[in-house]
Amino acid sequence: MTTSIDHRIAEELGVGAEQVTAAVRLLDDGATVPFVARYRKEATGALDDTQLRTLEQRLRYLRELEQRRSTILEEIRKQGKLDDELHARISAADTKARLEDLYLPYRPKRRTKAQAAREAGLEPLAETLLTDPHQDPHVLAEKYVDADKGVADAAAALTGARSILVERFSEDGDLIGQLRETAWRRGRITSTAREGAETGSSKFADYFDFTEALDTLPSHRVLALFRGEKEGVLELSLDPEPEHEPDRGPGEYENTIAARFGIRDEGRPADAWLRETVRWAWRTRIMVHIDIDLRGRLRQHAEDEAVRVFASNLRDLLLAAPAGPLPTIGLDPGYRAGVKVAVVDGTGKLVETATIHPHEPRRRWDEAVATLERLVERHDVRLVAVGNGTASRETDDLAAQVTRSHRNVTRVSVSESGASVYSASAYASRELPEVDVSLRGAVSIARRLQDPLAELVKIDPKSIGVGQYQHDVSESKLSHSLDAVVEDCVNAVGVDVNTASAPLLSRVSGINAGLAENIVEHRDTHGPFRSRRALKEVSRLGPKAFEQCAGFLRVTHGENPLDASSVHPESYPVVHRIAESAGGSVTELIGNTELLRGLRPDDFADESFGVPTVTDILSELEKPGRDPRPEFRTARFAEDVHSLEDLRPGMVLEGVVTNVAAFGAFVDVGVHQDGLVHVSAMSKSFVRDPREVVKPGEVVRVKVRDVEVERKRISLTLRLEDEVSPSGEQSPGTRAAETSGGARSRRGGSSDGGGPKGSGRSRRGGNRGDNAEGSLAAALRQAGYGTD
């Protein structure tokens, strides 16, 4: 089956089967996706990391499918019911759902009414009525009355016959598959409030009277509906045939079942009984089965989309521009407990801490300013990182006063999501054993400005705060996806082996947590590594691990200049051949753009290193160890805007994208609440995915469309040319197709980034539009979805 799997994946990816086979062989042999994507291009035909991740996911699914197929075939074979036709149909099944449909009649089950009826000898009765409707059911049934077999009268015989046919109808795999797809295309989900919920659960108010088509329901609404049902607030029902009125006779589904088994209403004696049997099969068995299947499909699709959104946002956040190795002050804002202050040097080492109380209730503003200025001067600070949680804007004003008197210092608002998780972690206790838990957050805030990737890898990805409904999705699915993102990001950037923390090293290709600790221990004991070759001296770092990790680990200012690049040690002979051809040394070759661009990769390719590898080597030699992340840039908050009350429709502000969901992007404009740029306000043209327009961490210019101070809602637009009236209404022609507005509280950090939102068709007031923003804000602020 391996060959068929390889060919199927190749067709799905649009690549050659030999490419897939080579990639599968490498992955099975223990190679990681980053290693295969970067250093085995000749083998895979240059499959990139995105293709390889898809390949890896599909390989896992299809292997599970094959395993299940084998189990099913063996089970049916044991029953003595596996003929050639059934074997062929099962072998051709291309999804798990299709496999289970075919397995329905053979699945071991508890004793059923149909089985009891067969044992009572009623199967001939059922078969006769189905194949010869001219027979009178009651007359024919009299022949099967047998008190000894539990058949007391004709009515009991017909009940047993009906049970047999109902089971046959409901276990027809082809029929169930057809009805399921019809229900998916035409069905709708409806939600209503459970008794008493309307007064106590306003966070789900948009779903108290709600309905929408199954195949258009977006993932965040699916997960919101299921959460509302789980919490006992909402009553959900799936209607596969919303346009059908029962009093008008059989619907499409009953007619499909009848047609499948040749049942027609021609006025024959058994026709009415057979139509009632069809109705009974649909209402009591098949519809229930399809309801369960559709719920599973809704959840599966919603989870897949939620994981995709989280993974995309996480990738953008991890690959955000680093401010660089500059002395930095981290400020973790707070009121009563004060603002926690941590100063780290250019390497991220903690050098001093303090606690200041510039805000209510103590209001020691001047004292706080003096403390910060003293720290700036003492440690030659160049950056001030202000956490964006509670009291962030007031603390930003404090930092602004300091930077006005120290022009070479830049202040930056930094997301503090997950900082508290890091503070209380076992790793933080080992890394900062003498530092109070309350101060560790400030250290993390400072370091994540210097290098977001290096600091955020210390935190469980699920706690970083760029997902939607992450607590409602499969834990294993989410973890696997997020771990893959972190691995790809870390290896894309590369890691300095002499400064990296153990958590960062553990994300490098071929290095697990134990090996990462061994590297750090070796470094602490023997001093910095002088070459990649020295890594072989680390305990338990064998040839396989070295092969996988060496190209992603950097040794700067070491014995070999190539050790600071992404050129793999196995390719060093190629570089030496290139240098010899150019008539110089490797050192003279590095950075010589004019010379390197004049070389032809074909001239240096051989059986071991093909043109793709040589091309990568030449590109890397131009700018060895280049960082793929963008250039660092900061947002400038408006000096006269501090709170929602200061906002006015029409204002153009600079802000930072904090999160991106399926329905829009949240932007921090410095007023404690993230405003929402609805997807309909992102561009004049249609936007399918908000991530096509903006990414977390990106600095953007937005216009205020509307502000609702009491409800703490901010509606923003990226379309700066839009005209808005003082009331927040857009001018004709620019009004968004869907409603917008709202904000999410950043207090405490949000780990969901999403909440219930109403859309589709409200049975109270017609089409509501999306109204994503208010529900999302309510979910995060009122229900605490961001903190569970």
C-alpha positions, 0 to 999 in steps of 0.5 A: 500500500505504500506505493499507492499512498505515495502516488495519492500524496503526489497527486494531491501536492501536484508533484512527482511520486518519486519526490514523495517516496524520497521524502517519506523515506527520509522522514521515516529514517528520522529526518526532520522537515526543516532538514529535508527542506533545506539540505535534501533538495536533490532527493525530494526535488526541492519540496519546500517546508510547507509541502513537506508539512502537508505531506507529513500530515497526509502520510499520517492520515493515509497510514491510519486509513490503511491500518483501519482498512486492514482491520475492517477487512480482517473482521469481515473475513472472520465473519465469512462475509468478505467476497471479491466485490466487497473487498474491492469496494473497501479497497477503493474507499478513500476516506475514513468516513467511507470506510465506516459506511461500508463497515456498518452492516458488519460492525459488531453490535449488541443484539438488535430488534432486527436480529431477534426478528430474524431469529424468529423467522421473519426475514422472508416476510420482510423480503417478500413485502419489499420485492412483491408489494402486491401482497397484503401485509396483514394477510401475509403476516398471519402466516408468521405468527408463532407464539413459541418464537415470540410472534404473538400476532400479525402486528408483531410479525410486521413490527419485526419485518419492519425492524429488519428493513429499517436496519437494512436501509440504515446500513447501506453504505452508499445510501448513507454517504449520499444522504450525508452529502445532501444534508451537508449541502442543504442542511442548517443548524439552529440554536435557541436559548435554554430556559433561563439562559437569556437572562444569565448568559449574554455572552451567547446572546447572538445565538439565542435565536439563530440559524445558518447553513451548515456548509457556510458556517465559519469555524469560530461560530461552530466552536462558539455554538458547541461551547454554548451547548456544552455550557448548557446555555444553547439548544442546538438542532440540525435540520437536514431539510429546512425547506420541507414541510412534513404535512406535505408528504415525504421529503427528498431524503425519504424519497431517496431511500425509497428509490434506492430500494425500489419502493413506489406508491402505486396503490398496491397493498404493501406500498403504504406499509413500505413508505411508513417503513422508509419514514421510520428508518429515516426518522429513527435511525438514518437521520440520527446517524447523519446528525452525529456525522454532521456534527463531527464534520462541523467540529472537524472542519472548525478545529482544522480552521482554528488550528490553521489560524493559530498556527499562521498567527504564531508563525507571524509572531515568532518571525516578528522583527527583533530589535536586536542585542541592545540594553533594554528595560522591560516594564510590566505595568500595574496599578496597586502592585506597581510597575515591575522593572527589569534591565537586561544587557545586550545578551538578555542577561538580567542586570538589575530590577526595581518596582516603581509606583507611578499610578494609583493609588500611590502616584509617585510619578516623579520618583518613578521617572527618576528611577528609570532615568537612573537605570537608563544612564547606568546601563546605557539603555537603548530600548524600553519595552512596555507590556500591553496589559493593565495600566499599559498606556499610563506606563507608556506615558511614563516611558515617553517622559523618559525618552523625551529627555534621552533621545537615543532611547526608543520605547515600544509596546510589547505583547505580554501574553504568556509572560505570566505563564513563563514567570511561574514556569519551572524553566523560569525558576531555573533561569532566574532562581533569585528573582521574584516571580512578579519580576520575571514577567518584566524580564520576559517582556524586555527579552521578547523585544530584543528577540521574540523568537528566542524568548517565546520558545520558552512558553507553551505555544498555546499560551502565547495568545494568538489563537481563537477557541483553542481550548475547544479543539483537539489538544493533540492536533493543536500541539502537533501543529504549533510544535511544527510551526515553532520548529520551522521558525527556529530552524529558518532563523538559525540558532547561536549555539553559544547563547541559546537557551535550552528551550530554544536549542530543543526546537532545533532539528535533531535536538530534543530537550535532554540533548539541549540540556547537555549542550548547555551543560557542556558549554557551561563546563568547557566554555563557548563552542569554537566550532561546529565540530566540537558539538560531537563532544557533547554527551549523546550527540551522535552522528545522526543528531549532528547531521540533523542539527549542525546546519542550523546551529551557528558558531560566530567568531569561531575557528571556521567562518562557515560555522556562522552560516547555514552551509552544512558541514557536509557541504564544506568541500564544495565551498573549498572547491569554489574558493580554489576555482576563484583563486582565493580563500574561503574568507575572501569568498564570503561576502564577495557578491560580484564574484559569487554572482558570476559563478555558475552552480552547474560548474560545482555540482556533482553526484553528491551535491546537485545544482539546488544545493550549490545554488543555496551555498552561493546565495548563503556565501553572499550574506552568511547567517542572514536573518529572514525576519523583517527590519525592526519598526515601532508604532508611534501612538498618538500623544493626545490619545490615551483612552476610548474617550479620546477617540473620534470617528475619522482619526487616523492612527498608527497601531500594532496588529495584535491578533488576526482571526477569520473575521478580521484583525485586532489593532492596538492603538494605545487605549487599553482596548484593541479595536477591530478591523473587520475583514470587510474594512480591510480593502476595496477588493474582496478579502478571503483571508485577513492574513493576506492583508496583515499579520500579528506584530505588523505596524499599520495605519488605521482610521477610526470608524466608530467608538462605543465607549460604554460597550468598549467597542472600537471599529477601525478601517484600513481603508484610509480613504473612507469618509466617516461622519462624526457619528461613525456612519460611513458615507454612501458607497463605502459602508461595509457590507457587514457590521463592525465594531467592538474591541477585546480586552487585553487585560490578562492577555487573551489566549483565545483571540475569539469568541461567539459571534452572530451571523447567518440568519436570525429568526428574530430580525432577518439578516444580522450581518456578522456582528463578530466584534461585539460578541468577541469582546463580550466573550473575552471580557465577560466570560474570560475566554482568554484566561481559561 
